[in-house]
């Protein structure tokens, strides 16, 4: 899936903080991470000695964390040689993948990080570190279920919006069933496909802290359920 608006905002926030910290120096950047909860609250932590994958899993395991952006510095090998770059490792709970992004600086300048060049770009799609975090967002079962359902609402709107090029996707009847002590959940949501005026229902599973589409059905005006057309299923799978 593409990056959510909320994660983009977090990435831009972290990058705007990192640029003044490294600009007009030869680096390196003191690595830091910005985390954000489902209600938009943010926190930061510095990593003066660098980070490992375990640090990212630990950040993803903090109660209530919905997304994170880790900032560091390095270089990018291009056809024109080595380019200094700010590196951003970013991920969001529920998404199938995480991302490595970069903010380039003009090459062959002194100091090394003198002038940013271009916009933030996706360099690599990678495993989402949330997949290795504990299943529970909160030790309170009721709050855990509510937080996961909030995540599903955002995921559903983004998935259907991207699949059907819908700027204002009508997502309804979002439901998620979490059984206390079980490491996964099941759920579903409805979506109105405006071009065909078709009500769709997508069943999902929440496994390894990601939402997985399972079955797409079409609901007729009388409430009957039948398989959705293959082209609609393919549109969803193409952006997942």
C-alpha positions in Angstrom: 0.0 0.0 0.0 1.0 3.6 -0.4 2.0 5.6 2.7 -0.9 7.0 4.7 -1.5 10.8 5.0 -0.8 10.5 8.7 2.5 8.7 8.2 3.5 11.2 5.5 2.9 14.1 8.0 5.0 12.3 10.6 7.8 11.8 8.1 7.8 15.4 7.0 7.8 16.5 10.7 10.8 14.3 11.5 12.7 15.4 8.3 12.1 19.1 9.0 13.6 18.6 12.4 16.6 16.6 11.1 17.6 19.0 8.3 18.6 21.9 10.6 20.4 19.4 12.9 22.7 18.2 10.1 22.7 21.1 7.5 26.1 22.8 7.0 27.9 19.9 8.7 29.7 16.8 7.5 27.4 14.7 9.6 26.6 12.2 10.9 23.1 13.0 12.2 22.4 11.9 15.8 19.7 9.3 15.1 16.3 9.8 16.6 12.9 8.4 16.3 9.5 10.1 16.4 6.5 7.9 17.4 2.8 8.8 17.2 -0.2 7.3 18.9 -3.6 6.8 17.3 -4.9 10.1 18.8 -2.0 12.0 17.3 0.2 12.4 20.4 3.9 12.3 19.5 7.1 11.4 21.4 10.8 11.3 20.6 13.9 9.4 21.6 17.6 9.9 20.6 19.9 7.0 19.6 23.4 8.4 20.0 25.0 5.0 19.1 22.7 4.2 16.2 19.9 1.7 16.0 19.2 -1.9 15.2 16.0 -3.7 14.0 15.4 -4.5 17.7 15.1 -0.8 18.5 12.5 -0.4 15.8 10.5 -3.4 17.1 10.8 -1.9 20.6 9.4 1.4 19.3 6.5 -0.5 17.6 5.8 -2.3 20.9 5.1 0.9 22.9 1.6 1.0 24.1 -0.7 2.8 21.8 1.9 3.5 19.1 0.3 3.7 15.6 3.3 4.8 13.5 7.0 5.8 13.7 9.7 7.6 11.7 13.4 6.9 12.5 15.9 9.5 11.2 19.6 8.8 10.4 22.1 9.8 7.8 24.1 8.1 5.2 24.8 8.0 1.4 23.0 6.8 -1.7 24.9 5.4 -4.6 23.7 6.7 -7.9 24.9 6.8 -11.5 26.6 10.1 -10.7 28.4 8.7 -7.6 27.7 8.9 -3.9 25.0 11.3 -2.7 24.6 12.4 1.0 21.1 11.6 2.3 18.9 11.7 5.3 17.4 8.2 5.7 13.9 7.6 7.2 12.7 4.2 8.3 8.9 4.5 8.7 6.0 2.2 9.3 2.4 2.1 10.4 0.5 -0.5 12.4 -1.7 -2.6 10.2 0.1 -2.0 6.9 1.6 -5.0 4.9 5.0 -3.2 4.6 7.3 -0.6 6.0 9.4 1.9 4.0 12.9 3.4 3.7 12.8 6.9 2.4 15.4 9.5 1.7 16.0 13.2 1.6 18.9 13.9 -0.7 21.5 16.6 -0.4 23.4 18.1 -3.3 26.5 16.0 -4.0 30.1 17.2 -3.9 29.4 20.1 -1.6 31.4 21.4 1.4 30.3 20.9 4.0 28.8 17.5 3.0 25.2 18.3 4.0 25.0 21.8 2.6 21.9 21.9 0.5 18.8 19.6 0.4 17.9 18.5 -3.1 14.4 17.5 -4.3 11.7 16.0 -2.3 11.5 13.0 0.1 11.4 9.8 -1.9 10.7 6.2 -1.3 14.0 4.2 -1.7 12.8 0.8 -0.6 9.8 -1.2 0.6 10.7 -3.4 3.5 9.2 -5.6 6.2 7.0 -3.7 8.6 8.6 -3.8 12.1 5.2 -3.8 13.6 4.8 -7.4 12.5 7.3 -8.4 15.2 5.7 -6.3 18.0 3.2 -7.8 20.5 -0.3 -8.2 19.3 -1.9 -6.0 22.0 -1.7 -2.3 21.5 -2.8 -1.8 25.1 -3.0 -4.2 28.1 -6.7 -3.1 28.6 -8.7 -5.4 26.3 -11.5 -2.9 25.7 -9.0 -0.1 24.8 -7.0 -2.6 22.7 -10.1 -3.5 20.6 -11.0 0.2 20.2 -7.5 1.2 19.0 -7.3 -1.7 16.5 -10.8 -0.8 15.2 -9.6 2.8 14.7 -6.7 1.5 12.8 -9.0 -0.6 10.6 -11.2 2.4 9.8 -8.1 4.3 8.5 -6.8 1.2 6.7 -10.2 0.5 5.0 -10.6 4.1 3.7 -7.1 4.1 2.3 -7.3 0.7 0.8 -10.6 1.3 -1.0 -9.6 4.9 -2.0 -6.4 3.7 -3.6 -8.0 0.6 -5.2 -10.9 2.5 -6.8 -9.3 6.0 -7.2 -11.9 7.3 -4.8 -11.1 10.6 -3.1 -13.9 10.2 -0.5 -14.4 6.5 0.0 -17.7 5.6 1.7 -16.7 3.0 4.3 -19.3 1.8 6.7 -20.2 -1.0 9.2 -16.6 -1.4 10.3 -16.3 -4.2 12.8 -13.4 -6.0 14.4 -13.6 -8.9 16.8 -10.7 -9.3 19.3 -10.7 -12.3 21.6 -8.7 -11.7 24.8 -5.6 -13.8 24.8 -5.7 -14.6 21.1 -2.9 -13.3 18.9 -5.1 -12.3 16.0 -8.5 -10.8 15.2 -11.2 -10.9 12.5 -13.3 -8.2 11.0 -15.1 -6.7 8.0 -16.2 -3.4 6.6 -18.6 -2.2 3.8 -17.8 0.0 0.9 -20.1 1.7 -1.6 -18.5 1.4 -5.1 -20.0 4.5 -6.6 -19.4 3.8 -10.4 -21.6 0.7 -10.2 -23.6 1.7 -7.1 -22.6 -1.7 -5.6 -22.3 -2.3 -1.8 -19.2 -4.4 -1.2 -18.2 -6.2 2.0 -14.5 -7.1 2.6 -13.7 -9.6 5.3 -10.2 -9.2 6.8 -7.9 -10.8 9.4 -5.5 -9.0 11.6 -2.4 -11.2 11.8 1.1 -10.3 12.8 -0.1 -6.8 13.4 -1.2 -6.3 9.8 -4.6 -6.3 8.1 -5.0 -9.1 5.5 -7.9 -9.0 3.0 -9.7 -12.4 2.9 -12.9 -12.3 0.9 -14.8 -9.7 -1.1 -18.6 -10.0 -1.5 -21.3 -8.1 -3.2 -24.4 -7.3 -1.1 -27.6 -7.0 -3.3 -30.5 -4.6 -2.4 -32.4 -7.5 -0.7 -29.4 -8.3 1.6 -28.3 -11.3 -0.4 -24.5 -12.1 -0.5 -22.6 -13.2 -3.6 -19.1 -13.1 -4.9 -17.9 -9.8 -6.1 -16.7 -9.4 -9.7 -13.1 -10.5 -10.2 -12.0 -7.1 -11.5 -13.0 -5.5 -8.2 -11.0 -8.1 -6.2 -8.0 -7.6 -8.5 -8.2 -3.9 -7.9 -7.9 -4.3 -4.2 -5.1 -6.9 -4.4 -3.2 -4.7 -6.8 -2.7 -1.9 -4.2 -2.3 -4.1 -1.1 
